Amino acid sequence: MGSAMLIVVLIAMASSGVLASDPSPLQDFCVADTTSPVLVNGFVCKNPMHVNAEDFFFSGFNKPGNTNNRLGSNVTTVNVNQIAGLNTLGISLARIDYAPFGVNPPHTHPRATEILTVIEGTLHVGFITSNPQNRLIFKVLNAGDVFVFPQGLIHFQFNRGHKKAVAMARLGSQNPGRIEAKDLFGSNPKIDASVLAKAFQVDKKVIDYLQRQFGMDNNN
Ligand SMILES: *[C@@H]1O[C@H](CO)[C@@H](O)[C@H](O)[C@H]1NC(C)=O
């Protein structure tokens, strides 16, 4: 194989990696027009002449989310739903507040790698590699520490301190998405309990309990 051919192959391999994140913009910006009935991948663009600073602005990221809930955590997201100007730009933010012993439970972002900075407190964090190794890669982080959760992998953060904790995250998508382990038990409509009982090799009563715990509809 000639060296020119080798270079073409290497470029093809490198650019297929680029496709793992949001597509690149084809213009300066494409502020989301959320009123348009047209459905595209992302949002259609507002007329650029009608765009102003408010389309690129969000305020209140300094305010802690309320962690007075069962998990003892609260995620404040700043993605294309909060800043229309993020449409097509492939980036977003999250602020995560943790009460003492609060957890941001195991979840994945189907469309983004996450890089997290601890601002305050001590967090036990980790992610699990894919099949078949399923290695848990984990670490204890303190203020100023930065940790990466690769795209699509299950990850979590737990505040193991007696004081509150705060972290700021950057994510490589305008709309990273979030899938939690509990979504399996809280889908709408529910997955037939015998499917989950077989999948997890447990008694159907365990699944019924988890579906009651996480179901949207607790009436049945
Ligand atoms: C997170 O905090 C915000 C702001 O205080 C609050 O409106 C929201 O209900 C909280 N979410 C949860 C799940 O506690």
The ligand as an SDF file (V2000), in Angstrom:
LIG
                    3D

 14 14  0  0  0  0  0  0  0  0999 V2000
  -34.2190   20.9060   41.5450 C   0  0  0  0  0  0  0  0  0  0  0  0
  -34.1190   22.2430   41.9700 O   0  0  0  0  0  0  0  0  0  0  0  0
  -35.0430   23.1210   41.3320 C   0  0  0  0  0  0  0  0  0  0  0  0
  -34.7020   24.5330   41.7890 C   0  0  0  0  0  0  0  0  0  0  0  0
  -34.6990   24.6370   43.1980 O   0  0  0  0  0  0  0  0  0  0  0  0
  -36.4570   22.6830   41.6750 C   0  0  0  0  0  0  0  0  0  0  0  0
  -37.3790   23.5230   41.0150 O   0  0  0  0  0  0  0  0  0  0  0  0
  -36.6680   21.2470   41.2440 C   0  0  0  0  0  0  0  0  0  0  0  0
  -37.9350   20.7860   41.6360 O   0  0  0  0  0  0  0  0  0  0  0  0
  -35.5990   20.3560   41.8590 C   0  0  0  0  0  0  0  0  0  0  0  0
  -35.7250   18.9940   41.3000 N   0  0  0  0  0  0  0  0  0  0  0  0
  -35.7660   17.9070   42.0910 C   0  0  0  0  0  0  0  0  0  0  0  0
  -35.8550   16.6020   41.3740 C   0  0  0  0  0  0  0  0  0  0  0  0
  -35.7130   17.9370   43.3060 O   0  0  0  0  0  0  0  0  0  0  0  0
  1  2  1  0
  1 10  1  0
  2  3  1  0
  3  4  1  0
  3  6  1  0
  4  5  1  0
  6  7  1  0
  6  8  1  0
  8  9  1  0
  8 10  1  0
 10 11  1  0
 11 12  1  0
 12 13  1  0
 12 14  2  0
M  END
$$$$
